[in-house]
Amino acid sequence: MTAHSGIRGPAAGLTGRLSERGVLDRFVAGVRAGEGRALVVRGEPGVGKTVLLDYLAGRASGCLVARAAGVQSEMELAFAGLHQLCAPMLEHAASLPVPQREALRTAFGLSAGSVPDRFLVGLAVLGLLSETAGQRPLVCVVDDMQWLDYASAQALGFAARRLAADPVGLVFAARVPGKDVAGLPELVVAGLAEGDARELLESVLTGPLDPRVRDRIIADTHGNPLALLELTTGLPPAQRTGGFGLPGAVPLDGRIEESFGRQLEALPAQTRRLLQLAAADPSGDPVLMWRAAGRLAIGAGAARPAEEAGLGEFGARVRFRHPLVRSAAYRSASVQTRQELHGALAEVTDPAVDPDRRAWHRAQAAPGPDEEVATELEQCAGRAQRRGGLAAAAAFLERSAGLTLDPARRAQRALAAAQAKHQAGALDAALFLLAMAQAGPLDELASARVDLLRGQIAFASGLGSDAPPLLLKAAKRLESLNLDLARETYLSAWMAALFAGRFAGAGDLTEVSRAARGLAAVHSPHPAAMVLDALTLLVTDGPVAAAPALRQVARVFASDSISAEEEIRWGWLAQAAASAVWDDVRWRAMLARQVQLARDVGALDQLPIDLGALGTDAAWRGDFAMAAALIAETDAISAATGSRRPPFAAMLLASLRGDQAEAAPLIEATIAEATAGGQGIAVTYAHWAAAILANGLGRYADALAAAQQASQDSPALYMAMWALPELIEAATRTGNTHIASDALARLAETTQAGETDFGLGMEARSRALVSEGETAERCYREAIDRLGRTQLRPDLARAYLLYGEWLRRENRRRDARAELRTAYDLLSTMGIEAFAERARRELLATGDTVRKRTAGTVSELTAQEAHIARLAVEGRTNAEIGAQLFLSTRTVEWHLSKIYTKLGAGSRRELRRVLASLGQADPQA
């Protein structure tokens, strides 16, 4: 059954709902006006959510209306709800970008293909809704969302968060909204006011009702319309007049269901059995139901009493009056009866057309272990996984394990189900299934896989210090069983230890690297082997010994010789190799490629990580507008996917700007949250950002403390290495020359191994701070020369600043002015305000005059608008911009119109000129 009718007609359900109707009227008006809108209607069973949805659909004149409803027994069928809603729209799928179109077709089982990323399916749904609304506004109504299958809920929740300028409305009704729609606007539907409740109750009474009983019913039901109507049905005359009221020990929805149960008991046995059969079949297909009824010797006449009682309809679709009627009917059947019902439904379901539903019915019909059915469910799981339905695959595998008698095979299927649960994000359920797997006999490889999965679950749970030792244990066990998997597990352990940083404890980078060296030294053409060799050698033997291997990793992963799959999987660790040798050029190239690959395949779980790193690079290059745009995009995707990650780029950007009001809360919150979660990498990054902020503000003691915190970790944790120049500057300014000298030695070990202009330039700038006379001046000039050959303009500007400050203290005021003026111009143009103020004060001390100024930025535009404007002047089409930023084409058009208005541009050519005048675009491009 795909839908159900309202409570005895819309009039009763809408009694007293003026406020709610007003909200829905405004919702429809907004959609008609071209505004994308989403709304969650929440309330207890029977409160009138469905009636309000019917009202909304009736008010949406001039709009296309699409409807779907979750069905509890269909929750395990991947994309069932989404297909129910979108099937009539599929003619518009041809207009979608190819990756989105193919992801949607694969999810719906219309074509074979690689497993689609769940967020790419969500993006395809967004595009499909937008295309469908191209001619008329579209209103989508999804009832009983709490029973929607996981894959559908995730895709629709993603689309709802990305609606903007599309004339699309998405309305979800749910008893308790799930995480996929958390944070969306809500309409909370409560019970009726006392007067409205009394009016509704009296309108349906067929006999006298004692006022005390009436008042007690209204109080007990809290004005719930369905309860008001149903709990008086069958109420004995003595209770109608005696004032005893209703027993209140059972929850309200339970009492409503009991009322429906009493109505079912009054029906003929054949009619009850027909309703039980209909409740067991979520499809609502009357042909299928009547074929199954024939096998159970249920005649066509059994339908009439149910229809006359108002409990169900048996027309073009089979419908229940309310989900609680379905629940009451199904619960009224004994276990043996349910098995018979599902057995009949399985027999009449075509295995070629709907094999998954047939297998599910067979599983429900099985009285005990059944290897044939368990095997069939395994096959269903494989189909679900190929379509991207990980939660459905996990459910099939879990049920398959439950029907398996052989202990070894049962354990294997439980392990497979645990893996699927982990991939679907159901971590607690995965741990339960792991325990089930361990209860059976496992061979050594399967047992090692259990350890591996436990480590992966710990890492995914954010338990930073727990994951490394678990993964290390698994890697050691796998060495004698599967070399490739052992190598990959060592890399996972190394990454987990990197993230845990100072909190790693057992299984830190040193322990993982030493354990992995034997395997890392074994030659293999696999890219993972190359990365493992370089990173473990860095920890065990130091940067000089590891430099050739690190440079090779950076060179290979920055080229096109690595497959997209390998780049996405191991590229993040390859970035660590490039960072370890200060290879900013290849680090940037890797980042750009990884971001593009993640965009291409819709890997929205990985994309925010890569975008955050690219935002760090943009801020470090002084391109603050791009950094802000990348941060905004990262935040938008994280909000859409429900993920949370430390605000790495935002901390760096605010610190470089010298904006203490913005930077300090970000830094403090990150340190607190990361410490609680055992994520040392975020703590180190936050302290590094704090050191930059304090150095810019001239608070050198604070900078010293922060930089010491940041640099205490292994140099393999590259943020600790990046913090050394901050430590050296702060230490020299506070007179702690011994600290500065020790830090310089550590820094030089890494920069000289890397042999890049970036690294050697930073070393020269830092060495100048601890030197005197000609040596200091030569080092400053070398720093300016080397950093001038990089894209890292903030560090170049800081080299000019430090050189100018040194010259002034050497009483070479004229020379100092030239360097300080260059520093000030660079810093103020980029918007690096605190360091620019340092340069300004130094200029004043030389006798120069200088006015404060700020960077020329497109301040009228939001970060997202600035990003869209850049892409537009680079020649991207609206569709290409939408695909990159996970927006619909219509939303991009809407943003561009706002951009043109704000900047006074009438075309992309004029937009280029405006941006070029503000330093935001190349006028010749």
N, C-alpha and C positions, 0 to 999 in steps of 0.2 A: 504494500500500500504506500503510495507516494504522497498522499495528502489526506487531510481529514477536514470535515466541515466544522463550522463554528458551534456555539452553544445555543441550540434551539433557535437558530436564526440570528441575524446580526443585530436586530433591535435590542434583544435582551443583553447581549454582550456589550453593547455600546452605551448602556444606561450610565449616565453620569460621567462619561469619558470626554468632557469638553476640552480639558487641558491636553490630554493625550492626542485627541484628534487635531488640536491646533498645532502640536509639534509635527505630526505627520503631514498636515496640509502645507506647512512651511517647508518641510523636507521635499515634497513633490514640486513645490514652486521653485525651489532652488535648482532641482534637477532640470526642470523645464527651462530655467534661465541659463543653462549650460554649466552649472557647477557640479563637480563630482562630490558625492556625499556618501557617507556610511553611517549606519546607526545600528545599535544593538538594543533590541527590546527585551528586557529581562523581567522575570517574575515567576512566581511559583506555579505549579500545574493548576489549570482551571481558572486562572485569574483573568484570562481574556486576551492573551497575546495573539492567538490565531485570528480572533475576530478583528483585532486592530490591523493585522496584516491584510485581512480581507477588505477592510475599510480603505487602507492605503491603496491597494490594487484598484479598488473601485474609483478612487479619486484621481488616479493617474491617467485621466483621459488625454489622448494625444500622445501617449507614451507606449512603447512596447513594454509588456510585462512578462517576465520570466519567473517561474516558481520552482522551488524544490523543497523537499523536506527530508530531514534525517530520519532514519528508521533504525531502531536499536539493533535489530537482528541483521542489519546490513553494514554495521560499522566496520567489519573486517574486510569488506570488498573495496579494494583501492580505487579511488576516483569515482565511486558509484554516484555519490551526491553531485560531484562536479559534472559528470556526464549527464545526469538528470537535468541540470540547469542549462548546460551549454550545448547539448545536442542540437537543438533547433537553430543554433547560431553558427554551426560549423561551416556553412557556405561562405562565411566571411573569413575563414582561416587562410584562404589563399592569399590574402593581403598581408599576412604577417611575415616578418623576416624568417628566412628558411630555418635557422636553429629553433626558433620559437614554434613554428608550425610543426616541425618534425617532433619536437618534445611533446606537444599536445597530442599528435597522432599516436605516438608511442604510448603515452599515458592512457589513452582511451583504447589501446589495443587495435588501432586501425592499421598500423604498419609496424614492422620490426625495425629496431634500431638500437643504438647504444642506450644504456640506462640514462634517462633524462634527470638532470639536477632538479631537485624539488622546487627550487626558486625560479629556475628557468620556466617550469610549468606555470608558476604563479605569474611570471611576466607575460607568458603567452595568453593566459586568461585575461590579464589586464588589457593586452592588445586586442583580444577578441571582443571584449565588452566595448572597447572604444570604437572598433570598426563597426560593430552592430549598431551602435548609437549614432552612426554617421548621418542617417536620414531622419530618425526620430529618437527622442530621448529614451533611455532604457532604465527601467526599474526592475531590479532583481530582488526577489523575496525568498528568503531561506528560513523555513520554520524548523523548530526542534534541532537547532544546531548542535546541541549537546550530544546528539546521536549521529552526527555527520561523521563519515569515515575520516581518519586522521589526514590522509593525503589531500582530500578535498578541502577540509577546514583550513589546512595550511596554505593552500593555493589561493583560496578566496580571501583569507585574512591578509595575505600579502597584497593582493589586488586592491583590497579596500583601503589599505594604507597609502597606496600610490595614486589614488584618484585625485585629480586636481581640476583641470579645465574640461574634463570629459562630461557630457550630459548623461552621467551614469549614477544611479543610486543603488547601493547595496544595503539591504536591511536583513538583519539576522535576529531571529527570536530564539531565546534560550532560557532554560531555567537558571543555570549558572554558567555564564559565558566562560569559554576556555581561554587559554593563553594566546591563541591565534588572533583573537579580537580584543584582547586586553588593551585598555587605553583608548579605544574608539568611543565616540559619543554614545551615551546610553539614555534610553527612556525606561525608567523603572516603573513598572505597572504594579500598583498596590491594589488592595481590596477596595470595594466601593465604600463611600461614606455611608454613615448609618441610615440617613434618609433614603439614599438611592438603593441601598441594600434592602430596606423594608419595602420599597416600591416594587423592586424586582421579585422579592419573595411573594408578596401578596398577589402579583400578577399571574402566578402559576398555581396558586392554591385551589384545590377543588373541594375543600371542606373547611370547617372551623379550625383555628389554631390558637391555642391559649397565648395571650400576649407575653406571658413569662417565657413560654417555650420559644416563641418568635424571637424575643430579645436574646435568649440564651443561644439560639442558632446563629444569629447575626454576630454575637460576641465570639462564639467558638470558631466560626468560619472566617473571622476577620474581614467579612465582606467579600470573600472569594465567590464570584458569580456561579461557577460550576458547583461548588460545594453547597451554596444556597439552594440551588435547584435540585441537586441529586440527593442531598442528605435528608430531604423531607420525603423523598420517594420511598414508599414502603414503611414509613414511620407508623408504628402501631397507634390506633386511636387513643389508647391509654396515655401514650407519651405525647400525643397531640394536645391533650386536654389536661393532663395531670401535672404539668410543670416539671417533669423529671429531666427534660432536655436530652442531650446526647452525651454518651461517654466520651471523655476527652483524652484517654490514655494513648490512643493510636494517632500518629501524625496525620495531618489533614489529607495529604495525597493518599495515604493508606486508607483513610475512612472513605474517600471518594471511590477508590478502587473497590472497597468492600461493598459500597452501594451498587456499583455496576455488577459486582459478583452476584448480589442478590437478584438483580434483574435477569442475569444470565440463568440463574437456577430456575427461574420461573418459565423459561423457554422449553420447548420440546427437545428431547435428547438429540435428535438429528440436527436441529438448528444450532444447539450448543456445539456440536461436533464440527459443523460447517464454520462457525465463527472461530473455533480453535484452529482449524486448518488454515483459514485466512490469516490468523495471527502468526502462524508459523511461516507464512510466505510473504516476504517483504516486497515482492515485485508489483503486487496489485494487478497482476495480469489475470483477467477472468477466465480466459481459455485454459491457462495452466491450472488455475484453481479447480475448475469444473472437471478437467481430466483427472486430477488427483482425487476429487470427490467421487468420481465414478469408480475408482479403484477401491474406495472405502465404502461403496454402496450408499452414498449420500445422494438423495434425489434432489431435483431442482426445486421442489416445493419447500425445501428446508429454508430457503432464503426469506420467504415472505414474513414469517413471524419476527425475524431479526429486523427487517425493514419497518414493519409496523410498530415495533418497540422503539424505533429511532436509534438503534445501536449500530447499524451498518447499512451500506448501500452496495448492491451487486449489479451495477450497470456496465458502462464502458470501462470503468475502473472499479476495483473493489476498494471500498473506503470504510474506515471506522469513524464513528462520530467524534471520538477523542482518543489520543494515544493511551489514556488510562483504560479505555474499553478494550483495546488490543491487549494491554498488559493483563487485565483481569481475565480475558478469555484464555490467554496462553497459560496463565498460572492455574486456571481451573482444570487444566488437563493433567492427568497423572504422568509420571515419567514414562510408563509404558505407552500411554496414549500419544505422548509427544513423539516418541520414537516411531510409532506407526504413521503419524502425520508426516514427519520428515521423510520416512521411507517412501511413502506414496509420492511426495513431491520430487524426490530424487528420481523415481522411476519415470516420471513424465517430463523431466527436464532434459532437453537435448544436449548430450555431452559434446557435440560438435559446436553448438551455438553458445552455450553457457557452461563450460566445464567447471568453472570455479564454484558457481552456485550449486551445481549438482554435487560436487565433492563435499561442499559444506553441509548440504542436507544429509548426505550419506554419513558424514561424521556425527551429526546430531542424532541420526537414527541408530548408530552403532551401540549395542547394549554393553559392549566391553571391547578389549583390545581386538584390532582388526588390521592385519598387515596390508591387505589390499587397499583399504581406505587410507591408511597412513601413507602408503606410497603415492596414492592419488593426491593427497594433500601436499606432499613434498613437491609434486609436479606443479600444483597450483602456486606454491611459494616461489618456484622458479619463474613462472610467468609474471607474478606480481613484482618480483625484483627487477625483471627486465623492463617493466613498465615504470619503475621508480616508486612502487608502492611498498616501501620498506616495512611500515607498520603492519600492512596486510600480510606480507611475507612472514613476518615474525609470528603473527597469529596462526597462520596455517601450519608453520613448523611446530609451534607450541602444541597445537591440537594433535598434530601428527605424532609428536613424542608421547603424548598422553594415550594414544591408541596403540602404542608399540609394546609388544610383550617381551621381545628379546632385550635383555638389559644393555648389551653393548650397543645395539642399534638405537635404543631409546636414549642412551647417553649422547651418542653422536648427533641425533636430531635435536636434543636439548641444547647442545653446544651451538649448533647451527642457528637455532632460534635465539639464543643469547646474543650471537653475533649480529643477527638482524635487528634485535631490540636495541643494541648499542648503536647501530647505524641510524636507527630511527629516532634516537635521542631518549629512549625509555630506559634510563640507566638502572633504576631500582629493579625493574622487571628483568633486565639482563642479568643482574647479580643473582636474582632468585633462580633463574634458569641455569646459571653456572653451578649453583649448589646442586641442582637436580642432575646436571651432567656429571658432577664429581661423585655422585652417589652410585653411579654405574661404573662398570669396568672400562677404563680408557687406556689406549695404548700410549706409548711415551710421547709421540707427536701430538696427539690430542690433549694429553695432560699439559704439555708445554704451551699449547694454544690457549688452554684455560688461564695459565699464568699471564700470557700475553694479553688476553682480553681483560683480565683484572687490572693490569697496568693501564691499558687504553681507557678503561672506564674511569679509573682514578684521575687520569690526565684530563679527560673530558669533563669530569665533575669539578675541575678547578682545585683539586687537592694536590697542590704543587709538590709538596715534600713526599707524598705517598707514592707517586707514580714512578720516579726513577728506579728505586730498588726493585719494584715489581717487574718492570720492563727489563731490567738488567738480569734478574733471575730467569726470565723467560728466554732472553737472548742466549745465555750460557747453556741452557738445556737444548736449545735449537741447533747449536753449533754442530752436533754430531748427527742431526736428523735432516736438516734442510738449510744448506749454506745461504741461499739467497734470502730466505725468511729470517735467518739469524742475523744477517747483515742489516736488513731493514729494521729489525727489532733493536739492534744496537744503535742505529741512527735515531730511532724513536726515543730510546733511553737517553741518548746524548741531548736531543732537543728538550726532553722533559727536564733533564738536569740543568740545561741552559735557562729554561724558564724558571725553575726553582731557585737557581742562583745560590745566594747565601743561605737559603732555607733547605737546601737539598739534603744535608745530613748524609746518611748512608745512601750511596748511589749518586755521589756528586760527580762533576765533570771529570775529576782526576780518576776516580774509581772506575767510571764507565769507560774512559779512554784507555786505561791500562788493560782492562778486561778485553776490550775490543781489538787491541793492537795485533794479536796473533792472527785474527781473521782479517783485519784490515790490510795486513801485509801480503795476503794471498792475492795474486793478480787476478783481476776480473775486468772484462770490458763494460760491466754494468755501471751506469753513472752513480748509483748508490755506493758502489765500492770505492770509486774515486773520491766522493765526498767524505766517506767514513775515514779513509786513509789520511786525507789532509787534515780533517778536524781533530782526530785523535792524536795525530803526530804533533799538532800545534800545542796540545795540552801536555803531552808526555815529554817532548823534546824541545819545545819552544819555537818561537816564530822564525828564527834563522833557519833551523833544520826543516821546518814545514813550509817555508816560503815557496819553493818550486812547486810543490803539490797544491798549495793554496792558489797560486797564480794559474795553474792549469785548470783547476775547477772554475775559477772566475772566467777564464778565457772560453772554456767549453760551454758553460751555461749562458754566457752573454752572446753566443753565436746561435745559428739556426740548426746546429747539428744534434740538438737534443729534442726528443719528441715532446709534443705538448703535454702528454700525460706525465712524463718524467719531469718536465719543467715545473708543472703545477705541484707535483708530489714532493720533489726534492729542492726546488728552487729557493725556498726560504732558507734552508741550511746552506745552500751555495752562496747566498747573500752574506752569511756569516764568514765564509771563506774570503770573499772579496773585501769585506770590512776589516778583516784581520790584517790585511796587507795594505790598507788605506787606498784601495783601488776604487775611487769614487766613480770613475768613468764606467767601468764594467758593472759596478753595483747599480748605477742608474739605468744602464741598459737592461740588466736583469729585471729590475723593478718594472720598467715600462713593458717588457715582454710578458711578465707574469700578470700584470694588470690586464693587458689586452687578452691574454689567453683566458683569464678568469671571466672577463666580460663575454668572450665568444661562447663559452660553454655555460654561462650563467651560474658559475660557482660562487654564489653569494655568501656561502659560509667562509670561503677563503678570501674573497675580494676585499672586505673591509680591512683585513690584515695587510694586504698588499697596498691598498690605497693609503692606509696610515703610514706605511713606510715611505711611499711616494710623497706624502705630505711632509714628512720629515725632511726629505731631500729638497722639496720646493722651498721650505722655510730656510734650510741651510744655504740654499742658493740666493736667498733674498727675494724670491718671488712670492711675496706674502699673499697676493691676490689668488694665485694658483693654490697655495697652501690652504687658504681659507676655503676655496671651492672644494678641494679634495677632502677637507675635514667635514664640510657640510654634506658631501656625498657619502662619506663614511658613516656619518651619524644617521643619514636618511636610510641607508641600507640596513644598518644595525637596528634601527627602529622597526623597519619593515619585517626583518627576520627575527626580531625578539632577542638578539644577541647583545652581550655587553662586553666591551673590551676597554682596557685603559686608554685614556685620551693622549696617546703619545705625541702626535703631531701638534695637538692643541696646546700641550704644555710647552713644547719647544717654541712655537710661534709666539705665545704670550710672553715667554721669557726673553726671547730676542727683541720683541717690541719694548720690553721694559715695563710691561703693564702688570704691576704687582697686584692690583685689585682683581685681575682675571687669573693671573698665573698662580698666586699663592693658594687659593682654594682648590684649584685643580691638583696642584702638587700635594697638598696635605691630604686630600681625599684619596688620591691614588696610593700614597704611602700607607695610609690606614687600611684601605681595602686589600691592597696587594700583600701586606704583612699578614692580615687575617687569612688570606687564601694561600699563603706560601708561595707567592709569585715574585721571586727575588728580582727578575728581570725588570719588572715595572718599578720596583723600589729604586733600583740603580738608575734607571732612566729619569725618574722624578728628581732624584738628588742631583743628577747632571744638569737638568733644566734649572733647578734651584740655584746651582752654582753660577750658571750663565746669568740668571736674573740678578743675583747679588753682585757679581762682578760689574755688570752694567750700571747698577745703582751706586757703585763705589762702596758697598758694604763688604769689605774684603774678609773680615773675620767670619761673617756668615757664609761667604763663598768658600772659604777654607774648610769650614766644617762640612758643608754639603759636598764639596769635591772629594774630601777624604772619605766620606760615606760612599760616594759613587765609585771611587777608584779602588775600593778594597777587594773587589771580586777578581776572579781570574781574568787575564787579558783576553781569553777566548770569548768572554762576555764583552763584546766590543764597546758597549756603552761605558764600561769601566775604563777602557783605553781612551775613548773620546773625552773622558773627564780629566785626563792628566794635564792637558794644556790649561784648563780652568784652575786646577790645583796649583800649578806652577805660578800662574799669574797672581792668585790669591796669596800664596805663600810668600812670594817676593814682596808683595805690597804690605804684608804684616810682619816682615822681618824674619820669617822662618826659612832662611836660606837652605838649611840642611834638608828640610822637607822638599823644597823645590829641586834641589840637586838629586835627591833620591828618585823623585818623580821623573825628572828628565832622563835619568838612566833607564828607567822602565819604558819611557816613551820612545827613546832612541832605538831600543831593541826591536820594537815593532816597526817603526818608520824606516829604518835602514834595511830591514828585511824586505819591506814592500817596494822600496825604490821608486815611489811615485811622487809627483810634484806636490800633491796634497799632503802626504805624510811628511815628506822632507821639509815642506814649507812650514807646517805646524811645528816641527822640531826646531827649525831655524828660529822661528818667532819665540818659542819657549826658551831656547838656548840664549838668545839675546837678553832675556830678562835676568839671567843669572850671570851674565858676562859684563865686562867693562871695556871702555875705550874702543879701540879699533875693532876688537873682536865683536863687541856688541853691535857696532854699526854695520860691520860686514854681515852679521847674522840677520839684522833687520832688513838690509837690502836684499839678501838672499830670500828671505821670507816673502817680501813684496814681489820679487821676480817670480818665484815658484807659484805662489798663490794666485798671481796675476794670470797664470796660464791655466787656471782651473775656473770652474763656474761658481766657485764658492765665494761670492762677493762679500758676505758679512765677515768672513775670516780675513779676507784681504783688507777690508776697511779697518778691522781691528789691528792689523799689522801696521797700517799707516798711523793709527791712533797711538799705539804703544811706541812707535818710532818717534812721533812728534812729542809725546810726553817725555821720552828720554832726552831728546834734543833740547827741550826747554830746561830740563834739569842740568844739562851740560852748558847752560847759558848761551845756547846758539838759537836765539829767538827768531831770527829771520829764517833760518832753515826750518825751525820748528813750525812756523806759520804755514809754510808750503805743505808740509805733511799733514798738519792738523786740518788745514782747509780741505785737502783732498779727503781726509777721513770724514770730516763733518758733512761734506757734500754727498759722499757715498752713503753714509749712515742715515742722514736725514731723508735722502731720496727714497731709500728702501723702507723707511718707517721704523728704524731701529733707534727708538727715541732715547732710551737711557744711555746707551753708548754715545749717541749724538750729543747728548747734553754734557757728557764727559769731555768730548772734543770741544764743545762750545766754551766750557769753563776754561779749558786749557788755552784756547785762542784768546779769550779775554785776558788771561794772565800774561800773554805775550804782548799785550797792548793793542791787539786787533779788535775790531768791532764786528759783531755778527748778530744777526737777528734769528730768533727761533723760527723754524719753519717745519712743516710736516710733509710727509710723502704725498706725491700726487697720485691719488687713488680714485677709483670709480666708486666714491663713497655712496652714491645714490643707489647703487645696485646691491642686492643681497649677494651672499657668496655663491648661491646656486645660479643666480642671474648672470653674475660675472663669468662663471664657468661656461654657461650656455653661450654668452656673447663671444667668448674666446673661440669656442668650437665653431660658431657660425662664421666668424671671419677667417677661420682656417679652411673654410670651404666645405664643411660637413653639411649634409642635407638634414632636414628636420627629422627624418626617419632614423638617420645614423646617430644624431644627437640623442634621440629618444632611446635607441638601443643601448647606447653607451651609459646613459644616466638612469636607465630603468624607468623611463617615463613614456607615456603614450605620445604619438606624434602631435595630437591635438594639444596636449599640455605644453609641449615645446613651442608650438605656435603661440599659445597664450603667453608664455614667458617672454618670447621675442617681442610681442606687441607691447608688453610692459616696458621692456628694455628700450625699444625705440622711443616710447613716450618719455621715459625718464631722461634719456640722453639727447632728445631732439633729433633723432636720426630717422630717415624715411626708407632706408634700404641697407643692405649689407655693406655696400660700398661706403655709404656715409657712416655706418657703424664702425668700419675699419678706421676711417679718418678720425672719428671722435676718440676711439680707444688709443690710436697712435699718438694723438696729442696729449694723452694722459699717461703715456709710457706703458700702455697695456697691450699693444699690438705692433707688428712690423708694418709700416705703411707701404712697403714694397712687396709684401708677401702676396 
